Amino acid sequence: MGQSSSTQAEFKNESFLAKPSGACCLKGTIHEGESRGTWETIADVETYITRPPKEKANGNILLYFPDVWGMFPNGLLVMDAFADAGYLVLGLDYFRGDPVWKHRKDRHDNRNPDFDYEAWKRKHTAFADKAVPKWVDAVKKSYGTSTSRFACVGYCFGAPYVCNELKGDTVTVGAFAHPAFLKEHHFQELKRWVKEQSLAGIVSWFDYWLSQ
């Protein structure tokens, strides 16, 4: 359902509970490792898909909303770890090949005086806000079954999309870590969610509620 212009203005004037991605989100190092998933275009967005081992598959689907670093080795390995816990995992590249790590000298140096971080956030938020709902619907149509249930996890930039999906009919449970861009309206009418830094803790939470 679309939001009226008055509602959108009201949301815009709300103060942040979790502020937009800041300078701290540009820090960090790109890990090394081999991801095992595959790539597919879903709803016109490049999507990473990683599957659980057959002996561990629980029949459920996890939607992954990445942080500002996008589809980089660290994130791909995290998605593989969720798959190791039994989930079919799909993550979308709503930055369309333009994550923040490409605006740095090398994998250890984030200094780039020419990078307009604020403009970058505005550009990609505008795209993601429209793309995510269409992508979720397409994933459900292509990969959902009569018995599969959905969970979602978002890091930093991805946190609002967890909240948005928990208000709908597709996702049963969600989690986020180091959230950004969150306002009070994101927490209205939510189903189960948790703020949890640990992957193992998130998996335990998801496993419990998806088994109910």
N, C-alpha and C positions, 0 to 999 in steps of 0.2 A: 504494500500500500504506500502511495506517495505521501510526502509530508507537505503541508500547506506552507506558504511563504512565511506566515506569521509564526508557525512552529519552528521552522528553520532559523528564523531570526532569534527566537527565544533560546534555542540551543546554542547559537553563536555567542550570545551574551552570557552564557553560563561560565562560571569559573572552572578551571581544570582541577580535577582530583588527582589525576596523574598527568603531568605536563607533557607537551609534545616532545618528541625525540630531541635531545640536546647534544651538547659537545661530548658528554660522556659516552654517547652511543657511537661516536666515531673512533673511540679507542678500542684496542684489541689487536690480536694477531690472527692471521688466517692459518688454520691448522693444516696439516698434511695428512692425507689418507685417501683410500680408494672407496668411492661410493659405488653402490651396486645397482641402483635403480635405473629406470629408463625414462625417456622424455616423450611426451605426447601433447598435442595442441588440443585443449578443451575450452570451448567457448571463446576461441580466438586468443587464448592465453597459454603460453608455454607452461607445462605442468610436469613436475617430477613425480614419478610413481615408484614406490618401492613396496615389495610384497613380503609377507611373513613366510618363514619356513613352513612347509606343509604340516609338519607335526605340531606346530604351535599356533596355527591360524585359528582365530576365535570367531571369524565371520563378520567382524565389525570393521568400520571404516573411520579413519582419523584424518581430518582436514587440518592442514598445517598452514598457518599464516605467518610468514617470515618477518624478521626484524629488518632494519634499514640496510643490513648487509646482504639481504636477498638470498639468492640461490648460490651460496658459496660453500666451500668444502665443509666448514663447521656445521652449517644448517643441513646439508645433505646427509652428513653422518648422524646428526640427531634424528632425522627422519628414518634412517636405516635402523637406528636403535629402537624407535617406536615400532617399527616393523618386526624387529626381533622379539618384541613383547607380544606379538600375535596380530597386529593390526595391518590392514591394507592402508597405506599412507599416501595421500596426495597433497602436494604443495604447489601453489601457483606463483609464478613470477610476475607479480603486479608491478614490478619496477621495469619490466620489459628490457632486460639486459643492461640496466643502468643503476646498479646498486652503489652505495657510497664508497665501497672499497675500490671502485674504478677511478675515483677522484683522489687518489693518493699516489705518492711517488713509487712506493713498493709495498710489500705486504706488512712492513713494520713501521712505515712512516705515513702519518695521516695529514701532514702539512701540505696544504694547497691553497694559497691565497686567492686563487681565481675561482674557487668552488663556492657557488651561492647556495648554501645549505637550505636557507628558507625557501627560495624559489624551487629547489629540488623537492622539498616536502610538499609544497602546494601542488606542484605538477603531478606527483605520483599519488597523493591522497585523492585528488579529483578523479583520476583514472580508477583507482582501487575501489572507491565508493560505488562506482557504477558497475565495475567488472565482477566484484566478489559475489553478489547475489546471483548473477547469471551463471557464473562458474559453478557455484554450489548446486544450482538446479541441474546443470548439465552433468555434474559428477553423480548426483543422485540417479539421474535417468540412465546413465551409462554403466554405473558400477553397483548401485543399490539393488538389493534383492528383497524378497518378502520377509526374510529373517534378519538381514543386516541392520545394525543400529549405528548411529553416527556420534562421534565425539569430535571436538575441535580444540586446537591449541594455538595460541598466538604469543609471539615474543615482541616486546617493544611496540613498533608500528602496527603489529598485527592484533593487538589486544582489543581494539574497538570492534573488530570483525567477529571476534569470539562472542562478545556481548550481543551484537546484532543477530547472530545466528541462533543464540539461545532464546531469543524471543519468538522464533518461528517454530515450524512443525518438524523440521528435519533433524536438528541436533538435540541430543538428550543431555549431554554433559560437556562442560568446557573448562579450560584452564588457561592461565596466562602467567608469564614471568617478566619481570622488569617492564610493566605496562607503561604505555604512553598514550596521549590524546584522549584520556578518559574523562568524561563529565558525568554529572549526577544522572542525566537521562539514560546513560548507557546501562545503569543498574536497575532501571525500572522494568518490571514484568519479566525478570530473569528466571530461568529454571536453574538447575544446579550448576555451580561454577566453583572454582577455587583458584586462589593465587598461590602458586607453588613453584619454587625454583628447581626442585629436583625432578629429573625425568622419572626416576623410580616412584616418587610420590605421586606424580601425575598419572602414571600407569595404574597404580594401585587404586586411585580415586576413580578412574575410568572403568576399570575392571569391575569394581563394586557396583556402580550405578547401572552399568550396561547389563549386568546380570540380574537386575531386579525385575 
